Amino acid sequence: MEKLNASDAQSSFSTVLMKVQQSPVSISENGKPVAVIVSAIEYEQIEFIKQRYLKAAIQEGMNDLATGNVYPGSIVFDELMQQV
């Protein structure tokens, strides 16, 4: 992944847009990463994967509910409070 500082990215934005068609570009400011620019196609792929993962997690939770594989909220909260 190519890394640019914010001022370089700003001054050569059209070049950055061409580069992100090949691979993501990391943007830093004051030496700290602040953004990653990706192509529209890659962004859509990332969003698709996130949605698929979320749907699978929801389905897993629904399956647990259907089979009674759940814990009462009071037990869960008690265990969480013990970890604090």
MDTraj code that builds the backbone (N, CA, C; nanometers):
import mdtraj as md
import numpy as np

residues = "MET GLU LYS LEU ASN ALA SER ASP ALA GLN SER SER PHE SER THR VAL LEU MET LYS VAL GLN GLN SER PRO VAL SER ILE SER GLU ASN GLY LYS PRO VAL ALA VAL ILE VAL SER ALA ILE GLU TYR GLU GLN ILE GLU PHE ILE LYS GLN ARG TYR LEU LYS ALA ALA ILE GLN GLU GLY MET ASN ASP LEU ALA THR GLY ASN VAL TYR PRO GLY SER ILE VAL PHE ASP GLU LEU MET GLN GLN VAL".split()
xyz = np.array([
    [0.0857, -0.1166, 0.0000],
    [0.0000, 0.0000, 0.0000],
    [0.0901, 0.1226, 0.0000],
    [0.0605, 0.2119, -0.0879],
    [0.1371, 0.3364, -0.0933],
    [0.0929, 0.4282, 0.0200],
    [0.1887, 0.5016, 0.0739],
    [0.1599, 0.5937, 0.1838],
    [0.1988, 0.7343, 0.1413],
    [0.1074, 0.8275, 0.1653],
    [0.1317, 0.9677, 0.1332],
    [0.0946, 1.0540, 0.2530],
    [0.1603, 1.1694, 0.2621],
    [0.1135, 1.2622, 0.3646],
    [-0.0007, 1.3430, 0.3031],
    [-0.0785, 1.4063, 0.3873],
    [-0.2011, 1.4734, 0.3434],
    [-0.1739, 1.5829, 0.2405],
    [-0.0692, 1.6595, 0.2590],
    [-0.0431, 1.7684, 0.1644],
    [-0.0033, 1.7146, 0.0270],
    [0.0739, 1.6057, 0.0226],
    [0.1082, 1.5447, -0.1066],
    [-0.0165, 1.4876, -0.1737],
    [-0.1016, 1.4238, -0.0955],
    [-0.2247, 1.3678, -0.1511],
    [-0.3136, 1.4782, -0.2066],
    [-0.3195, 1.5886, -0.1358],
    [-0.4029, 1.6999, -0.1801],
    [-0.3492, 1.7619, -0.3083],
    [-0.2185, 1.7812, -0.3145],
    [-0.1611, 1.8474, -0.4320],
    [-0.1619, 1.7583, -0.5564],
    [-0.1705, 1.6276, -0.5371],
    [-0.1718, 1.5374, -0.6534],
    [-0.2932, 1.4441, -0.6472],
    [-0.4091, 1.5026, -0.6162],
    [-0.5293, 1.4231, -0.5949],
    [-0.5677, 1.3405, -0.7174],
    [-0.5545, 1.3963, -0.8373],
    [-0.5909, 1.3200, -0.9570],
    [-0.5009, 1.1975, -0.9713],
    [-0.3748, 1.2107, -0.9352],
    [-0.2833, 1.0968, -0.9387],
    [-0.3238, 0.9937, -0.8338],
    [-0.3627, 1.0395, -0.7163],
    [-0.4086, 0.9494, -0.6101],
    [-0.5303, 0.8706, -0.6585],
    [-0.6241, 0.9374, -0.7257],
    [-0.7428, 0.8694, -0.7769],
    [-0.7059, 0.7594, -0.8755],
    [-0.6046, 0.7816, -0.9559],
    [-0.5600, 0.6774, -1.0490],
    [-0.4938, 0.5628, -0.9727],
    [-0.4142, 0.5941, -0.8693],
    [-0.3436, 0.4920, -0.7936],
    [-0.4390, 0.4000, -0.7179],
    [-0.5484, 0.4552, -0.6655],
    [-0.6393, 0.3721, -0.5863],
    [-0.7145, 0.2712, -0.6714],
    [-0.7096, 0.2868, -0.8021],
    [-0.7703, 0.1860, -0.8893],
    [-0.6886, 0.0567, -0.8871],
    [-0.5614, 0.0666, -0.8479],
    [-0.4727, -0.0495, -0.8404],
    [-0.4642, -0.1058, -0.6987],
    [-0.4513, -0.0172, -0.5993],
    [-0.4426, -0.0604, -0.4597],
    [-0.4737, 0.0584, -0.3691],
    [-0.5129, 0.0305, -0.2446],
    [-0.5445, 0.1391, -0.1513],
    [-0.4245, 0.2311, -0.1281],
    [-0.4544, 0.3547, -0.0922],
    [-0.3512, 0.4535, -0.0605],
    [-0.3769, 0.5040, 0.0809],
    [-0.2743, 0.4965, 0.1644],
    [-0.2836, 0.5427, 0.3027],
    [-0.2435, 0.6903, 0.3085],
    [-0.3202, 0.7682, 0.3831],
    [-0.2933, 0.9117, 0.3990],
    [-0.2603, 0.9373, 0.5452],
    [-0.1506, 1.0085, 0.5681],
    [-0.1121, 1.0417, 0.7056],
    [-0.1025, 1.1923, 0.7210],
    [-0.1161, 1.2351, 0.8454],
    [-0.1035, 1.3767, 0.8782],
    [-0.0220, 1.3848, 1.0067],
    [0.0823, 1.4636, 1.0028],
    [0.1755, 1.4738, 1.1153],
    [0.2305, 1.3358, 1.1541],
    [0.2538, 1.2524, 1.0524],
    [0.3118, 1.1211, 1.0754],
    [0.2158, 1.0149, 1.1255],
    [0.0880, 1.0493, 1.1413],
    [-0.0108, 0.9529, 1.1921],
    [-0.1118, 0.9198, 1.0831],
    [-0.1452, 0.7926, 1.0658],
    [-0.2438, 0.7562, 0.9633],
    [-0.3814, 0.8139, 0.9973],
    [-0.4461, 0.8747, 0.8973],
    [-0.5781, 0.9341, 0.9192],
    [-0.6843, 0.8803, 0.8242],
    [-0.6415, 0.8192, 0.7125],
    [-0.7397, 0.7700, 0.6154],
    [-0.6735, 0.6704, 0.5217],
    [-0.7596, 0.5898, 0.4618],
    [-0.7174, 0.5026, 0.3527],
    [-0.8177, 0.5234, 0.2411],
    [-0.7679, 0.5519, 0.1225],
    [-0.8547, 0.5716, 0.0070],
    [-0.8541, 0.4424, -0.0745],
    [-0.9747, 0.3946, -0.1074],
    [-0.9887, 0.2736, -0.1882],
    [-1.0766, 0.3054, -0.3092],
    [-1.0700, 0.2202, -0.4096],
    [-1.1547, 0.2381, -0.5268],
    [-1.3000, 0.2125, -0.4887],
    [-1.3908, 0.2604, -0.5709],
    [-1.5337, 0.2388, -0.5467],
    [-1.5670, 0.0903, -0.5499],
    [-1.5037, 0.0162, -0.6385],
    [-1.5286, -0.1277, -0.6479],
    [-1.4843, -0.1975, -0.5196],
    [-1.3648, -0.1630, -0.4706],
    [-1.3162, -0.2258, -0.3478],
    [-1.4051, -0.1892, -0.2288],
    [-1.4512, -0.0647, -0.2232],
    [-1.5412, -0.0230, -0.1158],
    [-1.6697, -0.1062, -0.1190],
    [-1.7263, -0.1256, -0.2380],
    [-1.8482, -0.2056, -0.2497],
    [-1.8230, -0.3489, -0.2035],
    [-1.7066, -0.4041, -0.2359],
    [-1.6723, -0.5399, -0.1924],
    [-1.6620, -0.5469, -0.0398],
    [-1.5998, -0.4475, 0.0203],
    [-1.5872, -0.4433, 0.1664],
    [-1.7257, -0.4361, 0.2308],
    [-1.8117, -0.3508, 0.1792],
    [-1.9469, -0.3370, 0.2334],
    [-2.0258, -0.4672, 0.2178],
    [-2.0098, -0.5352, 0.1053],
    [-2.0779, -0.6630, 0.0824],
    [-2.0336, -0.7656, 0.1859],
    [-1.9028, -0.7733, 0.2095],
    [-1.8497, -0.8680, 0.3072],
    [-1.9015, -0.8346, 0.4472],
    [-1.9040, -0.7060, 0.4830],
    [-1.9551, -0.6662, 0.6140],
    [-2.1018, -0.7054, 0.6298],
    [-2.1815, -0.6820, 0.5272],
    [-2.3236, -0.7174, 0.5343],
    [-2.3423, -0.8679, 0.5458],
    [-2.2630, -0.9445, 0.4706],
    [-2.2729, -1.0908, 0.4769],
    [-2.2359, -1.1407, 0.6162],
    [-2.1303, -1.0830, 0.6743],
    [-2.0890, -1.1211, 0.8093],
    [-2.1987, -1.0869, 0.9107],
    [-2.2564, -0.9674, 0.8996],
    [-2.3614, -0.9262, 0.9919],
    [-2.4834, -1.0166, 0.9802],
    [-2.5226, -1.0487, 0.8582],
    [-2.6377, -1.1385, 0.8395],
    [-2.6103, -1.2756, 0.8999],
    [-2.4870, -1.3251, 0.8832],
    [-2.4520, -1.4555, 0.9406],
    [-2.4548, -1.4503, 1.0930],
    [-2.4068, -1.3409, 1.1513],
    [-2.4073, -1.3265, 1.2971],
    [-2.5500, -1.3184, 1.3503],
    [-2.6351, -1.2453, 1.2799],
    [-2.7766, -1.2364, 1.3205],
    [-2.8424, -1.3735, 1.3108],
    [-2.8151, -1.4456, 1.2029],
    [-2.8741, -1.5785, 1.1866],
    [-2.8257, -1.6727, 1.2964],
    [-2.6977, -1.6638, 1.3324],
    [-2.6450, -1.7468, 1.4406],
    [-2.7183, -1.7162, 1.5713],
    [-2.7417, -1.5880, 1.5982],
    [-2.8160, -1.5500, 1.7180],
    [-2.9592, -1.5999, 1.7148],
    [-3.0213, -1.5909, 1.5988],
    [-3.1592, -1.6406, 1.5859],
    [-3.1638, -1.7924, 1.6063],
    [-3.0649, -1.8632, 1.5536],
    [-3.0586, -2.0086, 1.5729],
    [-3.0401, -2.0428, 1.7206],
    [-2.9548, -1.9658, 1.7894],
    [-2.9356, -1.9878, 1.9335],
    [-3.0662, -1.9658, 2.0092],
    [-3.1390, -1.8611, 1.9728],
    [-3.2681, -1.8363, 2.0374],
    [-3.3654, -1.9510, 2.0122],
    [-3.3697, -1.9982, 1.8885],
    [-3.4631, -2.1052, 1.8526],
    [-3.4326, -2.2350, 1.9265],
    [-3.3057, -2.2607, 1.9534],
    [-3.2687, -2.3859, 2.0208],
    [-3.2581, -2.3690, 2.1716],
    [-3.2825, -2.2481, 2.2215],
    [-3.2756, -2.2241, 2.3648],
    [-3.1340, -2.2120, 2.4180],
    [-3.0406, -2.1912, 2.3295],
    [-2.8998, -2.1779, 2.3677],
    [-2.8718, -2.0322, 2.4060],
    [-2.9324, -1.9891, 2.5167],
    [-2.9200, -1.8504, 2.5611],
    [-2.8975, -1.8460, 2.7123],
    [-2.8472, -1.7337, 2.7597],
    [-2.8268, -1.7113, 2.9031],
    [-2.9157, -1.5959, 2.9466],
    [-2.9677, -1.6013, 3.0678],
    [-3.0453, -1.4884, 3.1187],
    [-2.9569, -1.3630, 3.1261],
    [-3.0173, -1.2503, 3.0991],
    [-2.9425, -1.1248, 3.1006],
    [-2.8730, -1.0989, 3.2319],
    [-2.9345, -1.1367, 3.3430],
    [-2.8741, -1.1125, 3.4743],
    [-2.7405, -1.1857, 3.4878],
    [-2.7303, -1.3068, 3.4355],
    [-2.6041, -1.3816, 3.4416],
    [-2.4978, -1.3143, 3.3562],
    [-2.5373, -1.2730, 3.2375],
    [-2.4427, -1.2072, 3.1474],
    [-2.3905, -1.0781, 3.2106],
    [-2.4794, -0.9967, 3.2649],
    [-2.4373, -0.8707, 3.3272],
    [-2.3513, -0.8953, 3.4509],
    [-2.3847, -0.9957, 3.5291],
    [-2.3010, -1.0288, 3.6479],
    [-2.1605, -1.0651, 3.6041],
    [-2.1473, -1.1462, 3.4990],
    [-2.0153, -1.1860, 3.4504],
    [-1.9392, -1.0657, 3.3946],
    [-2.0089, -0.9788, 3.3258],
    [-1.9437, -0.8576, 3.2730],
    [-1.8948, -0.7674, 3.3862],
    [-1.9745, -0.7533, 3.4894],
    [-1.9360, -0.6679, 3.6011],
    [-1.8164, -0.7249, 3.6765],
    [-1.8010, -0.8557, 3.6787],
    [-1.6868, -0.9172, 3.7448],
    [-1.5574, -0.8901, 3.6672],
    [-1.5691, -0.8640, 3.5396],
    [-1.4508, -0.8385, 3.4574],
    [-1.4024, -0.6940, 3.4682],
    [-1.4856, -0.6075, 3.5210],
    [-1.4489, -0.4649, 3.5307],
    [-1.3569, -0.4411, 3.6458],
])
top = md.Topology()
chain = top.add_chain()
for i, resn in enumerate(residues, 1):
    res = top.add_residue(resn, chain, resSeq=i)
    for name in ("N", "CA", "C"):
        top.add_atom(name, md.element.get_by_symbol(name[0]), res)
traj = md.Trajectory(xyz[None], top)
